[in-house]
Amino acid sequence: MPLTKKIAELTSKNYNTNITIMGDFEDSNHTSILDNDNGTILVVSNRDQFYFKDQHRNLWLSVLDSFQIDGKQHYPELGDSYTLNHGVQYSFTTKEAIVEMAFNYFEKHVD
């Protein structure tokens, strides 16, 4: 299934009351799906920046140009990961992998 169709499907389902959808993927630059109980979230910005954060605060991002952590500039590539001093891990993967993680997680919460 194409990525945009999968996101549109994900954001159009009826979920249990603990799931909140913010934005409209078809009409908005920013769309997110949040599990209010544990903070798990999928965020899609400008249709090209994706991230998924699980209940343990681990974060998967689509590859950025660069970013700063702990005062150091990083230039991530696909498959790279960085662990912050407090143990949270940032992993860089494809948009498709991020949407698949979110789809598998939120599918359990369909009403």
Steps between C-alpha positions, in 0.01 A plus 500: 500500500645842408624708794250786462209256482620319812527827694157612379356167616679524834366850567143422396425205728282511809719433801441437870461817707868497605608578140492857369549600136618858448493649153378356173761330284323599180463870589762580765876546511519332841316186603548290811344204673552481877432233760403720795564216746872451435621771259552279195475731199537516124571845353503585130618850410491649151444147363874431509610505865379202704557385854361235730560502877412195708389477862865468610581836332714337231472694179524398133544781250523526126850623409562871559766723353667542840411555865664586830512276809701577813670792329627294205386525138399163349445406136287184515477240230246224457549242777689731739390528861602725787441441870467806718654526846164419664461180293251606231599367160453686171503268198491605136302292256272529197160668494350164405647327807370777728149482357504120531596524871220749558251296300581186702472687830182698437323208330469347851290800604237501226152529648 
